[in-house]
Amino acid sequence: MTERSRDANGDRVTDGAGIGHRSGPRECSEANRWRNWAGTRSCRPRHFYRPTTTDEIRHLVDRYAGERTIRVAGSGHSFSALVPTDDVLVSLDRFTGVTAVDYERRRATVRAGTTLGELAATLDVHGLAMTNLGDVDRQTVAGALATGTHGTGIDLGILSTQIVALELVTADGERRTLAVEDGDPFRAAQVSLGALGIITAVTLDLDPAYRLCERTWTAPLESVLDELESLREAHRHLEFFWFPHTGRVLVKTLDKTDEPLTNPLVPTAFGERAENVVWEAVCRLSSRFPRSSPGLARFTATTFSESETVGQSHEVFTTRRDVRFDESEYAVPARDGPAVVRALRDQVLASHPSIVFPIEFRYVAGDEIPLSPAYGRETAFVAVHAYHRKPARAYFEACESVFDAYDGRPHWGKRHSIAPDRLRARYPEWDTFEAIRRRFDPDGIFLNASLRDLFEPT
């Protein structure tokens, strides 16, 4: 293995063993208030830590084991109740950087607090790239993997399928390494919800750096639903955005290419900022004047046109998201994807005219990760959104009734209200995960209130 002790900025990094070792981790002095990105989840933990070394992480687990609940916050880009705790909250935003690169096997090891964007930029310098990414890269590596975050591609799995090894600190304060050959414990750790311990580092299988050609166009919803099978087989990545109260969708495909990079007249970053400013204005108008929402949705749908661009994969995958929203997303069997979208149109949208955010549709491959929403089946992910200032509980619940009818499994990082017993029943290997969780954390120190309802119902 060829080691590269450089962080995302190219600076030298060390493990830091011994830094803070004698006194243990230092509690942060800043106000103990945590909010997620959308502002829809918050908590006031009694203790808040930002460790910089694995030793510090081990010390804080030793310190609070058996006394407090310990949860880890990533970048706050989740909408579910996985993070909030009144006890001990840990941020790994100071525990970052790529610590090793294996060029021969095309693998890299990265610290848990590194964001996907930082990781992708560093890998590109080394001529490597993630096999797949989602369209938001602000999440931390550990947070994205622990919640089953995904990209799109019927032949490509969720991001956790790229893991070949990981390190975590378990409830006994020990540093433990799990790899593919460890079988069920490794599979459980691939999507763990933070319930097995504090993940400190992840080793990923990678591809040589590559370019993607992105093509977008608008089309009638019905024609796209009718052609989904052929579209998904023709492209490496396929997704579409359906604008409510319209019959139009924005289709996006991504395919590997050797074509030269596109040199846009308007820099991409500037264009994305402008789009976000306009979209924020649309959402605010919709919130203040709800009856204008269908018209605003139709207006927004007319602003998109056919386009084509070529860029490095990590730059094409991601999109700048500045307009805050709340989100629910469910994984349904791929064959039922079109039926789910039609049911949302026919059963939900007509009675919720104030919704302007588009509905997003993506495919992923099935896998064998016990708590993966794509476990055991080719999967369609369908995501519904609402502007964060707009009351949308009734809308999300109506959408969930559709997802539930099609054996839907919620994305762990997104809003959902499915009852714990029904949720557990959706996972054939739930007991496999639960047995390993109890072995790693017998006293449940990594379970907050939401996870206790799921794993230790009274």
ROVEXNU-335307 format. One record per residue (C-alpha): residue number from 1; x negated, y, z negated; residue in three letters. Coordinates in pm, 1 decimal, m for minus. Each point is the difference from the previous one (the first is absolute). Example, Ala and Ser with C-alpha at 12.3 -4.5 7.8 and 13.67 -1.06 7.14 Angstrom:
% ROVEXNU-335307
{1 {m1230.0 m450.0 m780.0} "ALA"}
{2 {m137.0 344.0 66.0} "SER"}
***
This chain:
% ROVEXNU-335307
{1 {0.0 0.0 0.0} "MET"}
{2 {m126.3 346.5 85.1} "THR"}
{3 {73.4 238.1 m287.8} "GLU"}
{4 {79.5 366.5 49.2} "ARG"}
{5 {10.3 199.3 m324.6} "SER"}
{6 {180.3 299.6 142.2} "ARG"}
{7 {334.6 152.0 m84.3} "ASP"}
{8 {258.6 146.2 237.6} "ALA"}
{9 {m206.2 319.9 27.4} "ASN"}
{10 {m320.2 m185.2 78.9} "GLY"}
{11 {m148.8 63.9 m344.4} "ASP"}
{12 {m179.7 m265.9 m202.4} "ARG"}
{13 {221.0 m182.0 m249.2} "VAL"}
{14 {m73.6 m230.1 m292.7} "THR"}
{15 {215.3 m227.1 m211.5} "ASP"}
{16 {m61.0 229.2 m293.2} "GLY"}
{17 {m42.8 m284.3 m249.0} "ALA"}
{18 {m68.2 150.7 m339.1} "GLY"}
{19 {142.0 345.9 76.5} "ILE"}
{20 {235.8 58.5 m290.3} "GLY"}
{21 {m75.0 m355.3 m111.9} "HIS"}
{22 {m83.8 78.4 m361.7} "ARG"}
{23 {293.1 225.3 m70.7} "SER"}
{24 {245.2 m166.0 237.5} "GLY"}
{25 {233.3 182.0 238.6} "PRO"}
{26 {81.3 362.4 m69.4} "ARG"}
{27 {360.4 110.2 m11.6} "GLU"}
{28 {72.4 282.7 243.0} "CYS"}
{29 {80.0 340.8 m143.3} "SER"}
{30 {241.0 108.1 275.4} "GLU"}
{31 {372.5 3.8 m69.9} "ALA"}
{32 {139.5 m350.5 m19.6} "ASN"}
{33 {266.0 37.6 266.1} "ARG"}
{34 {12.0 m220.1 306.9} "TRP"}
{35 {227.4 42.5 302.1} "ARG"}
{36 {13.0 m189.7 324.4} "ASN"}
{37 {m50.0 175.3 332.9} "TRP"}
{38 {371.6 52.3 58.3} "ALA"}
{39 {63.2 123.3 m354.2} "GLY"}
{40 {263.6 m269.9 m50.1} "THR"}
{41 {m188.5 m198.7 m268.4} "ARG"}
{42 {m183.1 137.1 m301.1} "SER"}
{43 {m126.1 m90.4 m346.8} "CYS"}
{44 {m189.5 142.1 m298.6} "ARG"}
{45 {m251.7 m265.4 m105.8} "PRO"}
{46 {m148.2 21.0 m348.4} "ARG"}
{47 {m346.1 m67.6 143.3} "HIS"}
{48 {m140.6 80.0 344.7} "PHE"}
{49 {m338.7 m119.1 130.1} "TYR"}
{50 {m205.1 53.0 315.2} "ARG"}
{51 {m282.1 m256.5 m31.9} "PRO"}
{52 {m305.2 11.6 224.3} "THR"}
{53 {m142.8 m347.8 m62.0} "THR"}
{54 {117.3 m357.7 m35.8} "THR"}
{55 {m137.4 m2.3 m355.2} "ASP"}
{56 {223.8 290.9 m92.2} "GLU"}
{57 {300.1 m184.3 142.2} "ILE"}
{58 {m89.0 m308.5 m202.5} "ARG"}
{59 {m39.4 206.2 m316.8} "HIS"}
{60 {339.6 165.3 29.8} "LEU"}
{61 {166.6 m338.0 57.9} "VAL"}
{62 {m178.4 m136.4 m308.8} "ASP"}
{63 {104.7 305.4 m197.6} "ARG"}
{64 {371.9 m20.2 72.3} "TYR"}
{65 {61.9 m370.9 63.3} "ALA"}
{66 {284.8 m118.8 m219.0} "GLY"}
{67 {90.4 355.0 m106.8} "GLU"}
{68 {99.0 197.8 307.8} "ARG"}
{69 {126.7 m42.3 353.4} "THR"}
{70 {m265.1 83.0 261.3} "ILE"}
{71 {97.9 108.9 349.8} "ARG"}
{72 {m208.7 133.2 288.5} "VAL"}
{73 {103.8 292.0 219.3} "ALA"}
{74 {m124.0 24.4 355.7} "GLY"}
{75 {72.7 303.5 214.9} "SER"}
{76 {364.7 15.4 m108.0} "GLY"}
{77 {129.8 m84.6 346.1} "HIS"}
{78 {243.0 m263.7 m127.6} "SER"}
{79 {365.9 59.9 m73.4} "PHE"}
{80 {76.5 m293.6 m229.0} "SER"}
{81 {m39.9 m19.0 m378.4} "ALA"}
{82 {m319.7 m207.7 0.6} "LEU"}
{83 {m226.2 266.6 m153.2} "VAL"}
{84 {180.1 200.4 m272.0} "PRO"}
{85 {m95.1 m82.3 m358.9} "THR"}
{86 {10.9 183.4 m329.9} "ASP"}
{87 {m313.4 m178.3 m120.3} "ASP"}
{88 {m330.9 m16.5 192.5} "VAL"}
{89 {m32.9 124.1 357.3} "LEU"}
{90 {m321.3 m48.4 197.5} "VAL"}
{91 {m100.5 182.3 316.4} "SER"}
{92 {m283.8 m141.2 211.1} "LEU"}
{93 {m45.2 315.8 206.9} "ASP"}
{94 {m358.2 26.4 m130.9} "ARG"}
{95 {m75.6 m363.3 70.4} "PHE"}
{96 {m45.2 11.1 377.1} "THR"}
{97 {m229.0 m83.9 288.4} "GLY"}
{98 {m104.3 m283.1 228.0} "VAL"}
{99 {m263.5 m196.9 m190.7} "THR"}
{100 {m103.0 m268.3 251.2} "ALA"}
{101 {22.3 m66.7 373.7} "VAL"}
{102 {m61.0 m341.3 156.8} "ASP"}
{103 {m52.0 64.8 370.7} "TYR"}
{104 {m43.1 m364.9 93.5} "GLU"}
{105 {333.6 m112.1 m143.8} "ARG"}
{106 {163.1 339.8 53.7} "ARG"}
{107 {99.9 52.0 m361.1} "ARG"}
{108 {m19.7 285.6 m246.5} "ALA"}
{109 {52.6 35.6 m373.4} "THR"}
{110 {174.6 313.2 m123.0} "VAL"}
{111 {84.3 135.8 m342.9} "ARG"}
{112 {365.5 m0.9 m92.6} "ALA"}
{113 {54.7 375.3 m27.9} "GLY"}
{114 {m117.0 74.9 354.3} "THR"}
{115 {278.7 122.7 225.0} "THR"}
{116 {74.2 m180.2 324.6} "LEU"}
{117 {m99.4 314.2 188.2} "GLY"}
{118 {m338.3 17.9 m172.1} "GLU"}
{119 {m56.1 m369.7 60.8} "LEU"}
{120 {88.1 22.1 368.6} "ALA"}
{121 {m229.3 298.6 58.4} "ALA"}
{122 {m291.3 m176.6 m169.6} "THR"}
{123 {56.3 m322.8 192.0} "LEU"}
{124 {1.7 194.3 327.3} "ASP"}
{125 {m349.9 129.1 m79.9} "VAL"}
{126 {m109.4 m363.5 m35.2} "HIS"}
{127 {167.8 m103.8 327.6} "GLY"}
{128 {281.8 m185.8 m175.6} "LEU"}
{129 {374.8 43.2 m39.9} "ALA"}
{130 {302.9 m138.7 m178.2} "MET"}
{131 {189.8 m253.4 210.4} "THR"}
{132 {321.7 181.7 m80.5} "ASN"}
{133 {110.4 311.0 m189.7} "LEU"}
{134 {323.4 172.9 m88.3} "GLY"}
{135 {84.3 354.1 101.3} "ASP"}
{136 {m93.5 154.3 m337.4} "VAL"}
{137 {m360.6 m18.8 m119.8} "ASP"}
{138 {22.0 189.9 m329.5} "ARG"}
{139 {59.5 m313.5 m206.1} "GLN"}
{140 {m283.7 m151.2 m196.6} "THR"}
{141 {m126.8 m333.9 124.9} "VAL"}
{142 {110.3 m187.4 m312.4} "ALA"}
{143 {338.8 170.5 m13.4} "GLY"}
{144 {78.7 m69.7 363.7} "ALA"}
{145 {m102.2 m364.6 m23.9} "LEU"}
{146 {170.0 m66.0 m333.6} "ALA"}
{147 {337.0 118.2 132.8} "THR"}
{148 {m5.9 m185.7 331.9} "GLY"}
{149 {m52.8 306.6 218.4} "THR"}
{150 {5.0 m85.0 369.9} "HIS"}
{151 {m47.9 132.8 349.1} "GLY"}
{152 {172.9 m136.9 305.6} "THR"}
{153 {m63.1 m284.6 244.4} "GLY"}
{154 {182.7 m330.8 27.2} "ILE"}
{155 {m335.0 m183.1 13.2} "ASP"}
{156 {m152.3 201.4 m286.8} "LEU"}
{157 {68.2 m47.4 m371.0} "GLY"}
{158 {37.7 250.0 m280.3} "ILE"}
{159 {m324.0 168.8 m106.8} "LEU"}
{160 {m55.2 m251.9 m280.8} "SER"}
{161 {m58.4 m276.0 255.8} "THR"}
{162 {m334.2 169.7 75.8} "GLN"}
{163 {m129.4 m66.3 m353.9} "ILE"}
{164 {m263.7 m274.1 m34.8} "VAL"}
{165 {m102.2 72.0 m360.4} "ALA"}
{166 {79.6 237.3 m282.7} "LEU"}
{167 {m118.4 87.2 m347.9} "GLU"}
{168 {226.0 82.9 m292.6} "LEU"}
{169 {m20.0 56.3 m372.4} "VAL"}
{170 {245.4 m230.2 m175.3} "THR"}
{171 {176.6 34.6 m335.4} "ALA"}
{172 {m295.7 m150.8 m187.7} "ASP"}
{173 {m224.5 278.9 128.3} "GLY"}
{174 {m192.9 m234.3 227.5} "GLU"}
{175 {m106.9 84.1 353.2} "ARG"}
{176 {124.9 m271.2 230.8} "ARG"}
{177 {m58.3 m69.0 370.8} "THR"}
{178 {256.3 m182.9 213.1} "LEU"}
{179 {m58.4 m119.6 356.6} "ALA"}
{180 {189.8 m199.4 260.3} "VAL"}
{181 {m138.1 m329.1 m131.4} "GLU"}
{182 {164.0 67.8 m340.3} "ASP"}
{183 {337.6 m86.7 146.9} "GLY"}
{184 {312.9 104.9 m188.6} "ASP"}
{185 {m165.9 256.3 m233.2} "PRO"}
{186 {m146.6 177.2 302.6} "PHE"}
{187 {331.0 m7.7 188.6} "ARG"}
{188 {177.4 142.1 m304.4} "ALA"}
{189 {m255.6 282.4 m26.7} "ALA"}
{190 {46.2 103.4 364.3} "GLN"}
{191 {332.1 164.4 m92.8} "VAL"}
{192 {1.3 24.0 m378.6} "SER"}
{193 {195.8 318.7 m88.0} "LEU"}
{194 {m284.1 68.1 m244.7} "GLY"}
{195 {137.6 m276.5 m223.2} "ALA"}
{196 {m312.1 m220.8 m4.4} "LEU"}
{197 {m249.1 263.2 m110.0} "GLY"}
{198 {m179.3 310.5 124.5} "ILE"}
{199 {m138.8 m58.3 348.6} "ILE"}
{200 {m344.5 160.0 22.0} "THR"}
{201 {m130.4 m100.6 345.2} "ALA"}
{202 {120.1 m169.4 317.5} "VAL"}
{203 {m188.5 m173.1 282.2} "THR"}
{204 {170.0 20.2 338.9} "LEU"}
{205 {m26.6 m179.8 333.4} "ASP"}
{206 {m50.8 260.4 271.9} "LEU"}
{207 {m13.9 50.7 375.3} "ASP"}
{208 {m262.6 177.3 207.0} "PRO"}
{209 {103.5 365.0 34.6} "ALA"}
{210 {252.1 36.8 281.3} "TYR"}
{211 {218.9 250.3 177.9} "ARG"}
{212 {375.5 4.9 30.5} "LEU"}
{213 {220.5 144.5 268.1} "CYS"}
{214 {318.4 145.0 m148.2} "GLU"}
{215 {301.8 41.8 225.2} "ARG"}
{216 {323.6 161.7 m112.3} "THR"}
{217 {329.1 52.9 179.3} "TRP"}
{218 {367.4 44.5 m81.3} "THR"}
{219 {267.0 m246.1 104.2} "ALA"}
{220 {358.9 m96.8 m82.1} "PRO"}
{221 {26.5 m196.9 m324.1} "LEU"}
{222 {200.3 m286.1 151.0} "GLU"}
{223 {m240.2 m56.1 288.6} "SER"}
{224 {m296.2 m13.3 m239.6} "VAL"}
{225 {178.0 m247.9 m227.9} "LEU"}
{226 {81.1 m216.7 301.7} "ASP"}
{227 {m363.4 9.1 117.9} "GLU"}
{228 {m174.5 m41.1 m336.0} "LEU"}
{229 {m106.5 m357.6 66.9} "GLU"}
{230 {m182.8 86.6 320.9} "SER"}
{231 {m141.5 324.8 m141.4} "LEU"}
{232 {m150.7 m166.8 m304.8} "ARG"}
{233 {m159.0 m271.3 214.5} "GLU"}
{234 {m146.8 253.7 242.6} "ALA"}
{235 {m177.0 220.4 m257.9} "HIS"}
{236 {m238.7 m48.7 m290.8} "ARG"}
{237 {205.1 242.8 m208.6} "HIS"}
{238 {361.0 109.3 46.0} "LEU"}
{239 {219.9 223.7 m211.0} "GLU"}
{240 {288.0 236.6 50.7} "PHE"}
{241 {166.7 286.4 m183.5} "PHE"}
{242 {374.9 34.5 33.6} "TRP"}
{243 {146.2 343.0 m66.2} "PHE"}
{244 {329.8 m33.4 m186.6} "PRO"}
{245 {314.7 134.7 162.6} "HIS"}
{246 {m163.0 m36.9 342.5} "THR"}
{247 {m33.3 m282.5 245.5} "GLY"}
{248 {m370.5 68.3 58.5} "ARG"}
{249 {m317.7 m153.0 m139.5} "VAL"}
{250 {m366.0 92.9 22.5} "LEU"}
{251 {m193.0 m311.3 104.1} "VAL"}
{252 {m371.5 m30.8 m79.0} "LYS"}
{253 {m238.0 m270.0 122.9} "THR"}
{254 {m369.5 m45.1 m77.9} "LEU"}
{255 {m239.0 m214.6 202.2} "ASP"}
{256 {m375.4 m52.2 m0.6} "LYS"}
{257 {m176.6 177.3 283.8} "THR"}
{258 {m340.7 88.7 140.6} "ASP"}
{259 {131.1 322.6 150.2} "GLU"}
{260 {m183.8 322.2 m96.8} "PRO"}
{261 {117.4 196.7 m300.8} "LEU"}
{262 {269.7 257.3 64.3} "THR"}
{263 {m107.7 361.3 m41.0} "ASN"}
{264 {325.5 183.4 m77.5} "PRO"}
{265 {30.9 369.7 82.9} "LEU"}
{266 {152.7 51.4 m346.1} "VAL"}
{267 {m201.3 m168.9 m277.1} "PRO"}
{268 {194.0 m288.0 m150.3} "THR"}
{269 {m25.2 127.8 m357.5} "ALA"}
{270 {140.7 340.0 101.9} "PHE"}
{271 {283.6 m162.0 194.2} "GLY"}
{272 {95.2 m225.1 m292.0} "GLU"}
{273 {2.7 292.8 m241.9} "ARG"}
{274 {230.8 193.1 232.9} "ALA"}
{275 {232.7 m297.8 30.6} "GLU"}
{276 {14.4 m31.8 m378.6} "ASN"}
{277 {86.7 368.7 m40.3} "VAL"}
{278 {288.7 m31.3 245.5} "VAL"}
{279 {121.5 m325.3 m156.1} "TRP"}
{280 {m7.9 156.5 m348.4} "GLU"}
{281 {218.6 281.9 129.0} "ALA"}
{282 {246.2 m248.6 151.4} "VAL"}
{283 {21.5 m194.0 m328.0} "CYS"}
{284 {51.3 313.2 m207.3} "ARG"}
{285 {279.1 117.2 230.4} "LEU"}
{286 {160.2 m341.8 m22.6} "SER"}
{287 {m13.8 13.6 m380.8} "SER"}
{288 {150.3 347.8 m18.9} "ARG"}
{289 {259.2 m54.2 272.0} "PHE"}
{290 {80.8 m374.8 m0.9} "PRO"}
{291 {259.7 31.7 275.8} "ARG"}
{292 {m275.4 111.8 237.1} "SER"}
{293 {m189.5 m327.9 m41.4} "SER"}
{294 {137.7 m190.7 302.0} "PRO"}
{295 {m78.2 296.3 223.9} "GLY"}
{296 {m347.0 36.6 m147.7} "LEU"}
{297 {m64.9 m372.0 56.3} "ALA"}
{298 {107.6 31.7 363.6} "ARG"}
{299 {m218.3 307.8 42.5} "PHE"}
{300 {m302.1 m180.5 m146.6} "THR"}
{301 {52.2 m296.0 232.4} "ALA"}
{302 {m16.7 231.3 303.9} "THR"}
{303 {m341.2 139.7 m99.3} "THR"}
{304 {m184.5 m325.3 70.9} "PHE"}
{305 {m128.7 m92.9 342.1} "SER"}
{306 {m218.5 m260.8 164.9} "GLU"}
{307 {m365.7 13.3 m100.2} "SER"}
{308 {m318.9 m204.0 16.2} "GLU"}
{309 {m319.5 36.0 m201.5} "THR"}
{310 {m315.1 m203.4 m64.3} "VAL"}
{311 {m197.5 12.8 m324.5} "GLY"}
{312 {m191.5 m200.5 m255.5} "GLN"}
{313 {233.8 m250.4 m160.1} "SER"}
{314 {9.4 154.5 m347.8} "HIS"}
{315 {80.6 341.5 145.7} "GLU"}
{316 {279.7 m129.8 221.9} "VAL"}
{317 {160.9 m219.8 m265.3} "PHE"}
{318 {58.2 280.4 m247.5} "THR"}
{319 {229.3 302.0 m1.2} "THR"}
{320 {m13.7 308.5 m216.7} "ARG"}
{321 {301.1 0.5 m236.9} "ARG"}
{322 {41.8 331.6 m184.5} "ASP"}
{323 {379.9 7.0 m29.8} "VAL"}
{324 {89.3 m181.6 m320.7} "ARG"}
{325 {266.0 m267.0 4.5} "PHE"}
{326 {138.2 m295.3 m189.7} "ASP"}
{327 {1.6 m340.8 168.1} "GLU"}
{328 {143.5 m348.6 m12.4} "SER"}
{329 {m134.0 m275.2 225.1} "GLU"}
{330 {99.1 m363.3 36.0} "TYR"}
{331 {m150.7 m299.2 175.7} "ALA"}
{332 {253.2 m214.5 187.1} "VAL"}
{333 {m48.1 m299.0 231.2} "PRO"}
{334 {m131.2 129.1 332.9} "ALA"}
{335 {285.3 m159.3 192.2} "ARG"}
{336 {248.7 206.5 m204.9} "ASP"}
{337 {m172.5 334.0 49.2} "GLY"}
{338 {227.3 130.0 279.4} "PRO"}
{339 {313.1 m111.3 m188.2} "ALA"}
{340 {m114.6 188.6 m310.3} "VAL"}
{341 {m49.9 323.2 194.9} "VAL"}
{342 {343.9 m35.2 160.7} "ARG"}
{343 {156.1 m64.2 m340.9} "ALA"}
{344 {m162.5 315.1 m139.6} "LEU"}
{345 {143.3 196.3 290.9} "ARG"}
{346 {349.2 m146.6 m21.5} "ASP"}
{347 {40.7 m40.1 m377.2} "GLN"}
{348 {m215.0 269.3 m162.7} "VAL"}
{349 {m94.3 305.1 205.3} "LEU"}
{350 {354.4 106.2 87.6} "ALA"}
{351 {77.7 50.8 m369.5} "SER"}
{352 {m329.6 180.2 m73.3} "HIS"}
{353 {m7.3 287.8 249.5} "PRO"}
{354 {m254.3 206.1 m198.3} "SER"}
{355 {m289.0 m238.4 73.7} "ILE"}
{356 {m251.0 137.0 253.0} "VAL"}
{357 {m309.4 m213.9 m62.6} "PHE"}
{358 {m49.8 m269.0 266.4} "PRO"}
{359 {21.8 m372.4 m69.8} "ILE"}
{360 {m329.6 m179.4 65.8} "GLU"}
{361 {m31.1 m351.9 143.6} "PHE"}
{362 {m313.7 m217.3 12.4} "ARG"}
{363 {m98.7 m367.2 40.3} "TYR"}
{364 {m265.5 m200.1 m189.2} "VAL"}
{365 {m110.4 m363.1 m2.5} "ALA"}
{366 {97.4 m241.1 m275.7} "GLY"}
{367 {m250.5 m105.5 m266.7} "ASP"}
{368 {m44.5 m228.8 m303.2} "GLU"}
{369 {m50.2 260.9 m272.8} "ILE"}
{370 {248.3 m81.0 m281.5} "PRO"}
{371 {126.7 356.2 m56.5} "LEU"}
{372 {m38.1 125.5 355.7} "SER"}
{373 {330.2 128.6 145.3} "PRO"}
{374 {m106.6 m178.2 320.6} "ALA"}
{375 {m51.3 m335.4 m173.6} "TYR"}
{376 {84.4 m296.6 221.5} "GLY"}
{377 {160.9 183.5 290.6} "ARG"}
{378 {m59.4 239.6 286.4} "GLU"}
{379 {132.2 324.2 m137.6} "THR"}
{380 {161.5 326.6 99.9} "ALA"}
{381 {m48.7 288.5 m241.8} "PHE"}
{382 {278.2 258.0 7.7} "VAL"}
{383 {m59.1 322.8 m193.3} "ALA"}
{384 {254.4 268.1 m89.9} "VAL"}
{385 {m100.4 342.6 m129.8} "HIS"}
{386 {154.3 310.0 m151.7} "ALA"}
{387 {m141.5 346.5 m63.3} "TYR"}
{388 {m120.1 16.3 m360.2} "HIS"}
{389 {225.5 298.0 m86.3} "ARG"}
{390 {314.3 m173.3 120.7} "LYS"}
{391 {208.7 m236.3 m219.1} "PRO"}
{392 {m11.2 m332.5 181.1} "ALA"}
{393 {66.9 m274.1 m251.0} "ARG"}
{394 {332.2 m94.1 162.0} "ALA"}
{395 {m169.1 m13.2 342.2} "TYR"}
{396 {m276.8 m230.7 m118.9} "PHE"}
{397 {247.3 m227.8 m177.0} "GLU"}
{398 {213.9 m23.4 314.2} "ALA"}
{399 {m308.0 m91.0 204.0} "CYS"}
{400 {m100.5 m258.0 m260.6} "GLU"}
{401 {337.4 m171.4 36.0} "SER"}
{402 {m85.8 m57.5 366.4} "VAL"}
{403 {m352.6 m120.2 m74.0} "PHE"}
{404 {130.6 m230.4 m271.1} "ASP"}
{405 {240.9 m163.6 243.2} "ALA"}
{406 {m297.6 m99.2 216.7} "TYR"}
{407 {m212.9 m151.8 m277.9} "ASP"}
{408 {m207.4 316.5 m26.3} "GLY"}
{409 {m303.2 33.1 m226.4} "ARG"}
{410 {m90.7 353.8 m108.7} "PRO"}
{411 {m340.4 148.1 59.6} "HIS"}
{412 {m149.1 3.2 m351.4} "TRP"}
{413 {m112.3 360.3 29.6} "GLY"}
{414 {336.7 133.1 117.0} "LYS"}
{415 {325.1 82.7 m179.1} "ARG"}
{416 {232.7 m294.8 m57.7} "HIS"}
{417 {273.0 m100.3 m242.8} "SER"}
{418 {41.7 m371.4 68.3} "ILE"}
{419 {59.5 m192.1 m324.3} "ALA"}
{420 {m309.0 m182.6 m134.6} "PRO"}
{421 {161.3 m345.5 15.9} "ASP"}
{422 {102.0 49.9 363.5} "ARG"}
{423 {m342.5 139.1 83.3} "LEU"}
{424 {m183.1 m294.7 m155.4} "ARG"}
{425 {220.2 m240.0 196.0} "ALA"}
{426 {m122.3 148.8 329.4} "ARG"}
{427 {m354.1 m134.3 m53.3} "TYR"}
{428 {m53.0 m377.7 36.8} "PRO"}
{429 {m330.3 16.5 m191.0} "GLU"}
{430 {109.4 233.7 m277.2} "TRP"}
{431 {m81.3 m265.0 m261.6} "ASP"}
{432 {m350.1 m38.1 145.9} "THR"}
{433 {m67.5 367.6 m55.6} "PHE"}
{434 {162.1 3.7 m344.4} "GLU"}
{435 {m211.1 m292.8 m123.7} "ALA"}
{436 {m319.7 176.4 105.0} "ILE"}
{437 {116.8 330.5 m145.0} "ARG"}
{438 {60.6 m160.8 m339.4} "ARG"}
{439 {m343.4 m162.8 15.0} "ARG"}
{440 {m174.5 330.4 79.7} "PHE"}
{441 {211.5 221.8 m227.5} "ASP"}
{442 {173.9 m213.5 m265.2} "PRO"}
{443 {102.5 299.9 m212.1} "ASP"}
{444 {128.6 208.5 291.4} "GLY"}
{445 {m224.7 301.5 m60.9} "ILE"}
{446 {20.2 92.8 369.6} "PHE"}
{447 {381.9 2.1 8.3} "LEU"}
{448 {190.4 326.2 m25.1} "ASN"}
{449 {376.4 9.1 m55.2} "ALA"}
{450 {81.9 m67.9 364.5} "SER"}
{451 {m231.9 m300.4 21.6} "LEU"}
{452 {121.7 m139.8 m331.1} "ARG"}
{453 {351.4 m5.8 141.9} "ASP"}
{454 {m139.8 m194.9 293.0} "LEU"}
{455 {m234.0 m242.4 m172.7} "PHE"}
{456 {118.9 m16.5 m360.4} "GLU"}
{457 {375.7 65.6 2.9} "PRO"}
{458 {162.2 m6.4 m340.7} "THR"}
***
